[in-house]
């Protein structure tokens, strides 16, 4: 039962972070609102600040793990470099 409750909290937090990510992108583009603090996210998602920080760390680990697969600098003799 506790595992199910933890999964529900985790999914709610992921949903909140996804929504928040979209809002932060809009805010950065418009430069009209500051980036929210972890405390604000925790209150909005109804979870602890530690959960927000841990989830953020997990997401950053996954993003950085995939970085080299999706982002790369072409070699100087590559066609992409010539086209740039």
C-alpha positions as CSV (number, residue, x, y, z in Angstrom):
1,X,0.0,0.0,0.0
2,X,2.8,2.4,0.9
3,X,4.6,1.6,-2.4
4,X,1.4,2.6,-4.3
5,X,1.2,5.9,-2.4
6,X,4.8,6.6,-3.2
7,X,4.3,5.9,-6.9
8,X,1.2,8.2,-6.9
9,X,3.3,11.0,-5.3
10,X,6.1,10.4,-7.8
11,X,3.8,10.6,-10.8
12,X,2.1,13.7,-9.4
13,X,5.5,15.3,-8.9
14,X,6.6,14.4,-12.5
15,X,3.4,15.9,-13.8
16,X,4.0,19.0,-11.8
17,X,7.6,19.3,-13.0
18,X,6.5,18.8,-16.6
19,X,3.9,21.5,-16.3
20,X,6.4,23.7,-14.5
21,X,9.0,23.1,-17.2
22,X,6.6,24.5,-19.8
23,X,5.8,27.5,-17.6
24,X,9.5,28.2,-16.9
25,X,10.2,28.1,-20.6
26,X,7.5,30.6,-21.2
27,X,8.8,32.8,-18.4
28,X,12.3,32.7,-19.7
29,X,11.1,33.7,-23.2
30,X,8.9,36.5,-21.9
31,X,11.3,37.4,-19.0
32,X,8.3,38.4,-16.9
33,X,8.4,36.0,-13.9
34,X,11.3,34.6,-12.0
35,X,12.1,30.9,-11.9
36,X,10.3,29.3,-9.0
37,X,12.2,28.1,-6.0
38,X,12.1,24.4,-5.0
39,X,9.9,25.4,-2.0
40,X,7.3,26.9,-4.3
41,X,7.3,23.8,-6.5
42,X,6.9,21.6,-3.4
43,X,4.0,23.6,-2.1
44,X,2.4,23.6,-5.6
45,X,2.8,19.9,-6.1
46,X,2.0,19.1,-2.4
47,X,5.2,17.2,-1.8
48,X,8.3,17.8,0.3
49,X,11.1,20.0,-0.8
50,X,13.4,17.0,-0.6
51,X,11.2,15.2,-3.1
52,X,11.5,18.1,-5.5
53,X,15.2,18.2,-5.2
54,X,15.7,14.4,-5.6
55,X,13.4,14.3,-8.6
56,X,15.2,17.3,-10.2
57,X,18.6,15.5,-9.6
58,X,17.2,12.3,-11.2
59,X,15.9,14.2,-14.2
60,X,19.2,16.0,-14.7
61,X,21.1,12.8,-14.5
62,X,19.0,11.3,-17.3
63,X,19.2,14.5,-19.4
64,X,23.0,14.6,-19.0
65,X,23.3,10.9,-19.7
66,X,21.6,11.4,-23.0
67,X,23.5,14.6,-23.9
68,X,26.3,13.0,-25.9
69,X,23.9,10.9,-27.9
70,X,21.8,13.9,-29.1
71,X,24.2,16.8,-29.1
72,X,27.6,16.7,-30.7
73,X,30.1,18.9,-32.4
74,X,30.9,17.7,-35.9
75,X,34.5,17.1,-36.9
76,X,36.1,19.9,-38.9
77,X,36.2,17.7,-42.0
78,X,32.5,16.6,-41.7
79,X,29.8,17.7,-44.2
80,X,27.9,19.3,-41.3
81,X,30.9,21.6,-40.5
82,X,31.3,22.6,-44.1
83,X,27.6,23.5,-44.3
84,X,27.7,25.6,-41.1
